[in-house]
Every structure is written in C-alpha cells, then in structure tokens.
Amino acid sequence: MMVTYHKIGYLMGENNEVRSMLEAATEIQSNLIEQRNSIAKTIVEGTAGGGVVRVSMQADGILIGVKIREEAVDPDDVTMLEDLVASAFRDALTKCGNVQAQALSSAETSTLLRATKE
C-alpha cells in the first residue's frame, strides 16, 4: 500500500490526538533518560558478615569495588569467604533494584494517559 501525502499529513500534521501522544511519548522518554542517569550516579553498598565484606556498586549494576577486612580471611576456610562475598554482592544487587524501582516509579507516565484522553 502506498502512503500518500494526504495520509501522512493527516497522521502527522492534522491529527492533534496523534501529535499529543507523540509529544507525551517524547516527554516520557526524556524522563526515563534522566532517571537512568540518576540511577547510574547512585552508589549502593552491600555487606555481609557484619560488615567484614563490603561490595560497592552503581545502582545500575556496575561493580565498583570489594572490600574484605583481614579478620574475614581464613586460609583454612575459603568457602566461608566466598559465601560472604556472594552474600554481599546479592545484598548490593537488591539495593540496586530498590533504587531502580524507586527512580522509575517517579518517572512521569501519566502524561501519555492524559494525551490519550484529550
């Protein structure tokens, strides 16, 4: 099917409802980009073993660092240290998820709903 100028004009220039929806979608996209940037700047820390193992991450999931206090290192029990590191990492990932959920819930999505009602 060939799209004529008349149909394109109707879709893009003459139809205010479509135009409003596109403007709302653009606004939502901008809000989501701002939230994503905010998430990337937020640092979370996961801990295990009462803080003997700490994992720092950006809230977007990028690992920044791992700190292990000396008392957590037992050459005869490496498995315990591995478990502490894994636990601290899971704790940090949970916090990343919480930051992401909070940021995205504050993104303005009602704009699109308003545009469809107009």
N, C-alpha and C positions, 0 to 999 in steps of 0.2 A: 504494500500500500504506500502510495506516495503522499507525503505530508506537504500540503500547500502552504503558502504564506498566510493565507487566511486562517488556517487551523493553528499555525504557530502563533500568530498574532492573538488569537483567542486565548490560547493557553498561557502565553507569557505577558501580554500587554492589556488585554481587555478583561480578563477574569480576575477580579480582586481577591476572590477566595484562594485561588492558587497562589497568587502573589503573596498574600498574607501567610499562607502555610510555608512558602519558601523562605520568607523573612524570619518566621518563627524558627524554622529548622536551622537557619544560619546563626541565629542568636543562641540556640541550644548548643550548637557545635562550638561556638566561641566559649560558652560557659564550661563545657566539658574540657576544652583545651586548658582553660585557666585552672580547673580542678586538677587535671593531670599534672600540670606544672607544680601546683601546690603540694600534691602528693609526693612528687619526686624530691621536693625540698625538705620534707618532713623526715626526721630521723627517729627510729624506734630502737629500743634495746630489749632483747630477750635475755632472761637469766635462768640459771639452773644451779642446784646445789647451794642455795642460799647466797647466790651471787659469786660463787667461785669461778663460774664460767659465764661470760657475757658475749652476746652476739649483737653487733650494731648493724642496722640495715636502713637504707632509704625505704620509705613506705611503699615504693613501687616494686620492692623485692630485690633491689641491688644490695648485695652483701658489701659492707664497708670494712668490718673487722671482727676478729675474735680475740677475746682476752681470757686467759686462763691463769688463775692465781696458782702460785707454786704449790700450795697445800693440796690442790686437786690432782697433782701429778704423782701417781704411784706406779713405778715401773712394773710392779707385780700385778697390777690391776688396770691394764689399759682399757679393758671393756667398760669399766665404770666411767672413765674419762670420755670414751666415745659416746656413751649414753648421755652424759651431761651435755656434751656439745650438741648432740641431736636434739635433746630436750630444749636447750636454749634457742636453737635455731627454730624449732616449732613454735616456741613462745613468741619469738620475734615475728614469724610469719603470721601468727594470729593477730598480733598488734598491727601489722601491715594491713591485713584485711579489715580490721576495725577502722583504721584511718581512711582507707579507700571507701568503705561503705558510708562513713560519715560525710566525706567530701562529695561523693556522688549524690547522696540524698539531698544535699543543699544545692545541687545544680538545678537551675530553673527549667523544669519541663512543662510546667503549666502553660507556658507561652504557646506551645503547639495546640494545646486543648482550646485555648482562647481563640486562636486563629480559625480553628475548625467550626466554632460556634458563630463566628461573625458572618 
